């Protein structure tokens, strides 16, 4: 970002908003926005409590299980849609519908199907994440050059070698991009699932702090959640950069 001819780091925007938040909090404009310094202190104390640690384990468990299913099924469906036109025609419209649909509206249906427990939260994470993974994997598979596939066949590559060493590697940048976006959507899914389905984990803490108007801990919990989502996204993005050269064959 350039300002008055000078290059300004992107982090500067975040610092400005943090300063504005601190000023508004110190002016005591509204009790809903405490000073950011107090929120950070609350976050430090919060992560040391057994309540937060138990909630984090519950939330992380649901998130990881849901994301594992979303990645495996999403990549498999994306490969099938990218390689088999009949599968693409059959599933394409449904994948696009679920990508654009407000999935929160499906939570009551999931409660009826799977009950009020952690299973419904896992399914919610899966539904939030899987469709973008399918679409990005499909796009990556469809952009694999035909010449690479023909070369592999001409050298006698088996079907497993063709997919494992040529097609998936050539599509890897798009697959990783889909997984990165799916992880961010999965974080939203686990929080929505825990708030609307079974008040457990982070959902229980959000409900507790909002009901008691404990805004310091409420915002502290929100910042921790945002930081986790950004960290996961940054890790996947770092992996993406390491495999970007595969895209050069196009």
DACOR-V864980 format. One record per residue. N is the residue number from 1. PSI is psi in whole degrees, 0 to 359 (none if undefined). OMEGA is omega in degrees with one decimal (999 if undefined). Layout:
n->N psi->PSI omega->OMEGA
n->N psi->PSI omega->OMEGA
This chain:
n->1 psi->135 omega->-178.3
n->2 psi->132 omega->-179.5
n->3 psi->119 omega->-177.8
n->4 psi->39 omega->177.1
n->5 psi->358 omega->-179.9
n->6 psi->141 omega->178.7
n->7 psi->122 omega->-178.5
n->8 psi->128 omega->178.4
n->9 psi->148 omega->179.9
n->10 psi->332 omega->179.9
n->11 psi->339 omega->-179.1
n->12 psi->324 omega->178.4
n->13 psi->318 omega->178.7
n->14 psi->320 omega->179.3
n->15 psi->319 omega->178.9
n->16 psi->314 omega->179.9
n->17 psi->326 omega->175.9
n->18 psi->319 omega->178.0
n->19 psi->317 omega->178.4
n->20 psi->317 omega->178.8
n->21 psi->315 omega->-179.5
n->22 psi->318 omega->-178.9
n->23 psi->314 omega->179.5
n->24 psi->320 omega->178.9
n->25 psi->319 omega->179.7
n->26 psi->329 omega->178.1
n->27 psi->350 omega->177.8
n->28 psi->46 omega->179.7
n->29 psi->318 omega->178.3
n->30 psi->146 omega->-178.8
n->31 psi->344 omega->-179.2
n->32 psi->341 omega->-177.6
n->33 psi->92 omega->175.9
n->34 psi->165 omega->176.6
n->35 psi->142 omega->-178.0
n->36 psi->327 omega->178.9
n->37 psi->320 omega->177.9
n->38 psi->327 omega->177.9
n->39 psi->318 omega->179.2
n->40 psi->319 omega->176.9
n->41 psi->320 omega->177.7
n->42 psi->323 omega->179.3
n->43 psi->320 omega->178.5
n->44 psi->316 omega->179.5
n->45 psi->325 omega->-176.2
n->46 psi->316 omega->-175.6
n->47 psi->349 omega->178.3
n->48 psi->355 omega->-177.5
n->49 psi->149 omega->176.9
n->50 psi->331 omega->179.0
n->51 psi->312 omega->179.5
n->52 psi->318 omega->-178.5
n->53 psi->319 omega->177.3
n->54 psi->318 omega->179.0
n->55 psi->321 omega->-180.0
n->56 psi->320 omega->178.9
n->57 psi->316 omega->178.8
n->58 psi->314 omega->-179.0
n->59 psi->315 omega->-178.6
n->60 psi->322 omega->178.2
n->61 psi->310 omega->178.6
n->62 psi->319 omega->-178.7
n->63 psi->313 omega->-176.6
n->64 psi->319 omega->179.1
n->65 psi->314 omega->178.8
n->66 psi->319 omega->-180.0
n->67 psi->325 omega->178.3
n->68 psi->313 omega->177.2
n->69 psi->319 omega->-177.8
n->70 psi->318 omega->-178.7
n->71 psi->312 omega->-177.8
n->72 psi->307 omega->-177.4
n->73 psi->322 omega->-179.9
n->74 psi->316 omega->179.6
n->75 psi->317 omega->180.0
n->76 psi->312 omega->179.1
n->77 psi->320 omega->178.9
n->78 psi->319 omega->178.0
n->79 psi->316 omega->179.1
n->80 psi->317 omega->179.7
n->81 psi->326 omega->-179.9
n->82 psi->334 omega->-175.1
n->83 psi->336 omega->-176.1
n->84 psi->108 omega->-177.9
n->85 psi->324 omega->-179.1
n->86 psi->318 omega->178.0
n->87 psi->321 omega->178.9
n->88 psi->316 omega->178.9
n->89 psi->326 omega->-177.6
n->90 psi->318 omega->-172.7
n->91 psi->344 omega->-172.9
n->92 psi->314 omega->-177.4
n->93 psi->323 omega->-179.1
n->94 psi->321 omega->178.1
n->95 psi->316 omega->179.5
n->96 psi->325 omega->177.1
n->97 psi->314 omega->-177.0
n->98 psi->332 omega->177.2
n->99 psi->320 omega->-175.4
n->100 psi->348 omega->-175.5
n->101 psi->149 omega->172.8
n->102 psi->95 omega->-172.5
n->103 psi->340 omega->178.3
n->104 psi->333 omega->-179.7
n->105 psi->342 omega->-179.8
n->106 psi->349 omega->-175.7
n->107 psi->316 omega->176.9
n->108 psi->324 omega->177.1
n->109 psi->319 omega->179.1
n->110 psi->325 omega->178.4
n->111 psi->321 omega->178.9
n->112 psi->321 omega->-175.7
n->113 psi->319 omega->-171.3
n->114 psi->359 omega->178.4
n->115 psi->191 omega->-174.4
n->116 psi->15 omega->-174.4
n->117 psi->196 omega->-175.9
n->118 psi->336 omega->179.8
n->119 psi->318 omega->-179.5
n->120 psi->324 omega->177.4
n->121 psi->318 omega->178.0
n->122 psi->316 omega->179.5
n->123 psi->323 omega->178.1
n->124 psi->315 omega->176.2
n->125 psi->315 omega->-179.9
n->126 psi->312 omega->-176.9
n->127 psi->326 omega->178.6
n->128 psi->327 omega->-170.2
n->129 psi->328 omega->-164.3
n->130 psi->324 omega->-169.6
n->131 psi->321 omega->178.0
n->132 psi->328 omega->175.7
n->133 psi->318 omega->177.7
n->134 psi->311 omega->-176.5
n->135 psi->316 omega->-178.7
n->136 psi->321 omega->177.2
n->137 psi->316 omega->177.4
n->138 psi->315 omega->179.8
n->139 psi->318 omega->179.2
n->140 psi->318 omega->179.9
n->141 psi->319 omega->-178.5
n->142 psi->339 omega->179.8
n->143 psi->2 omega->175.4
n->144 psi->126 omega->-178.0
n->145 psi->136 omega->178.0
n->146 psi->329 omega->-178.5
n->147 psi->326 omega->178.1
n->148 psi->317 omega->179.8
n->149 psi->316 omega->-179.7
n->150 psi->324 omega->177.4
n->151 psi->315 omega->179.0
n->152 psi->318 omega->179.3
n->153 psi->321 omega->-178.7
n->154 psi->334 omega->176.9
n->155 psi->11 omega->173.5
n->156 psi->27 omega->179.7
n->157 psi->137 omega->175.2
n->158 psi->169 omega->179.8
n->159 psi->320 omega->179.7
n->160 psi->317 omega->179.0
n->161 psi->324 omega->-179.7
n->162 psi->317 omega->-180.0
n->163 psi->318 omega->-174.2
n->164 psi->328 omega->-173.9
n->165 psi->348 omega->-177.5
n->166 psi->296 omega->-171.0
n->167 psi->309 omega->-177.5
n->168 psi->323 omega->179.3
n->169 psi->321 omega->178.9
n->170 psi->329 omega->-179.5
n->171 psi->2 omega->-172.5
n->172 psi->321 omega->178.7
n->173 psi->315 omega->179.1
n->174 psi->323 omega->178.8
n->175 psi->316 omega->179.4
n->176 psi->323 omega->176.7
n->177 psi->319 omega->177.3
n->178 psi->319 omega->178.9
n->179 psi->320 omega->179.5
n->180 psi->314 omega->178.1
n->181 psi->324 omega->178.3
n->182 psi->323 omega->178.4
n->183 psi->318 omega->179.2
n->184 psi->316 omega->177.8
n->185 psi->327 omega->178.3
n->186 psi->325 omega->176.6
n->187 psi->317 omega->176.3
n->188 psi->320 omega->-178.5
n->189 psi->319 omega->-177.3
n->190 psi->324 omega->179.0
n->191 psi->315 omega->178.8
n->192 psi->318 omega->179.4
n->193 psi->318 omega->-178.3
n->194 psi->335 omega->177.8
n->195 psi->320 omega->-172.7
n->196 psi->335 omega->-172.8
n->197 psi->288 omega->-179.2
n->198 psi->122 omega->-174.8
n->199 psi->82 omega->179.6
n->200 psi->168 omega->174.9
n->201 psi->223 omega->-179.9
n->202 psi->326 omega->178.6
n->203 psi->320 omega->178.1
n->204 psi->317 omega->-179.5
n->205 psi->319 omega->177.2
n->206 psi->317 omega->178.8
n->207 psi->317 omega->-178.8
n->208 psi->312 omega->-175.5
n->209 psi->322 omega->-179.8
n->210 psi->323 omega->-180.0
n->211 psi->325 omega->-179.4
n->212 psi->5 omega->-178.9
n->213 psi->36 omega->175.8
n->214 psi->78 omega->-170.1
n->215 psi->333 omega->176.8
n->216 psi->308 omega->179.8
n->217 psi->328 omega->178.0
n->218 psi->309 omega->-179.7
n->219 psi->328 omega->176.2
n->220 psi->316 omega->178.7
n->221 psi->321 omega->178.5
n->222 psi->316 omega->-179.4
n->223 psi->320 omega->177.4
n->224 psi->318 omega->-179.7
n->225 psi->316 omega->178.0
n->226 psi->318 omega->-179.7
n->227 psi->320 omega->178.0
n->228 psi->315 omega->-180.0
n->229 psi->318 omega->179.7
n->230 psi->322 omega->179.5
n->231 psi->314 omega->179.0
n->232 psi->315 omega->179.0
n->233 psi->319 omega->-179.9
n->234 psi->322 omega->178.5
n->235 psi->315 omega->178.4
n->236 psi->322 omega->179.0
n->237 psi->323 omega->177.2
n->238 psi->321 omega->176.6
n->239 psi->321 omega->177.7
n->240 psi->315 omega->-176.7
n->241 psi->331 omega->-179.9
n->242 psi->341 omega->-178.6
n->243 psi->11 omega->-177.4
n->244 psi->334 omega->-176.3
n->245 psi->342 omega->176.3
n->246 psi->330 omega->-179.7
n->247 psi->345 omega->-177.9
n->248 psi->339 omega->-179.5
n->249 psi->349 omega->179.5
n->250 psi->none omega->999
